């Protein structure tokens, strides 16, 4: 299944656009396509919330990283503000995805 950003109404790939692609290309009805996309993102979210990494072969890894509390600064006033400890999601693209992106950039240049 291949698509281009030009084929999308907005310059972002949305959950609704993914569901439409499943509907158009696989033949699921619209409700099934939407439910499948929602289920995928719910599963990824559940894994990350529970502290597990999510690895999608050929695409990349989503990981949870713990950040320690640290001092910060309000850029407008210069006032020091404490930043609380938190957990953040990071994404690291796979080498295959990076190569595909670079190949696309090379064709455009």
VEXDREN-2710 file (C-alpha; in Angstrom, 1 decimal):
% VEXDREN-2710
k/r/px/py/pz
1/UNK/0.0/0.0/0.0
2/UNK/1.6/3.2/-1.1
3/UNK/0.4/6.8/-0.5
4/UNK/1.9/10.2/-0.8
5/UNK/1.3/13.3/1.3
6/UNK/-0.1/15.0/-1.7
7/UNK/-2.9/12.4/-1.7
8/UNK/-3.9/13.4/1.8
9/UNK/-6.2/16.4/2.5
10/UNK/-3.9/17.5/5.3
11/UNK/-0.1/17.4/5.4
12/UNK/-0.3/14.9/8.4
13/UNK/-1.2/11.2/8.5
14/UNK/-4.2/11.0/10.8
15/UNK/-6.0/8.1/12.4
16/UNK/-9.0/8.9/10.2
17/UNK/-6.7/8.8/7.1
18/UNK/-5.3/5.4/8.2
19/UNK/-8.9/4.0/8.6
20/UNK/-9.8/5.4/5.2
21/UNK/-6.8/3.6/3.6
22/UNK/-7.9/0.3/5.3
23/UNK/-11.4/0.8/3.9
24/UNK/-10.2/1.6/0.4
25/UNK/-7.4/-1.0/0.1
26/UNK/-8.4/-3.9/2.2
27/UNK/-12.1/-3.8/2.0
28/UNK/-13.0/-3.5/5.6
29/UNK/-16.1/-1.5/6.3
30/UNK/-15.5/2.0/7.8
31/UNK/-16.5/1.0/11.3
32/UNK/-14.1/-2.0/11.3
33/UNK/-11.3/0.1/9.8
34/UNK/-11.7/2.7/12.5
35/UNK/-11.9/0.1/15.3
36/UNK/-8.8/-1.6/14.0
37/UNK/-6.8/1.7/14.0
38/UNK/-8.1/2.6/17.4
39/UNK/-7.2/-0.9/18.7
40/UNK/-3.6/-0.6/17.4
41/UNK/-3.1/2.8/19.1
42/UNK/-4.7/1.6/22.3
43/UNK/-2.4/-1.4/22.4
44/UNK/0.7/0.8/21.8
45/UNK/-0.5/3.2/24.5
46/UNK/-1.2/0.4/27.0
47/UNK/2.3/-1.1/26.5
48/UNK/4.0/2.3/27.0
49/UNK/1.9/3.2/30.1
50/UNK/2.9/-0.1/31.6
51/UNK/6.6/0.8/31.0
52/UNK/7.2/-1.6/28.1
53/UNK/9.0/-0.7/24.9
54/UNK/7.2/-1.0/21.6
55/UNK/9.3/-2.2/18.7
56/UNK/7.9/-2.2/15.2
57/UNK/10.2/-4.0/12.9
58/UNK/11.2/-1.8/9.9
59/UNK/9.8/1.3/11.5
60/UNK/11.3/2.0/14.9
61/UNK/11.1/1.8/18.7
62/UNK/9.0/3.7/21.1
63/UNK/10.6/3.8/24.6
64/UNK/9.7/5.2/28.0
65/UNK/12.4/7.3/29.5
66/UNK/12.5/8.7/33.1
67/UNK/13.7/12.2/33.5
68/UNK/15.0/13.4/36.8
69/UNK/13.8/16.7/38.4
70/UNK/15.9/19.6/37.4
71/UNK/16.0/23.4/37.6
72/UNK/14.5/25.3/34.6
73/UNK/14.1/28.9/33.7
74/UNK/11.2/30.8/32.4
75/UNK/12.5/32.2/29.1
76/UNK/10.3/35.3/29.3
77/UNK/11.1/36.4/32.8
78/UNK/14.4/34.6/33.5
79/UNK/12.8/33.3/36.8
80/UNK/14.0/29.9/37.9
81/UNK/11.3/27.2/37.9
82/UNK/11.6/23.7/39.1
83/UNK/10.8/21.0/36.6
84/UNK/9.3/17.9/38.2
85/UNK/10.5/14.3/37.5
86/UNK/8.5/12.8/34.7
87/UNK/8.3/9.9/32.2
88/UNK/8.5/10.7/28.5
89/UNK/8.0/8.7/25.3
90/UNK/10.9/8.7/22.8
91/UNK/11.0/7.4/19.3
92/UNK/14.0/6.0/17.5
93/UNK/13.6/5.3/13.8
94/UNK/14.9/2.0/12.5
95/UNK/17.8/2.0/10.0
96/UNK/15.4/0.7/7.3
97/UNK/13.1/3.7/7.9
98/UNK/16.0/6.1/7.9
99/UNK/17.3/4.7/4.6
100/UNK/13.8/5.0/3.0
101/UNK/13.5/8.6/4.1
102/UNK/17.0/9.4/2.8
103/UNK/16.3/7.7/-0.6
104/UNK/13.1/9.8/-0.9
105/UNK/15.1/13.0/-0.2
106/UNK/17.8/12.0/-2.7
107/UNK/15.1/11.5/-5.4
108/UNK/13.6/15.0/-4.7
109/UNK/17.0/16.8/-5.0
END
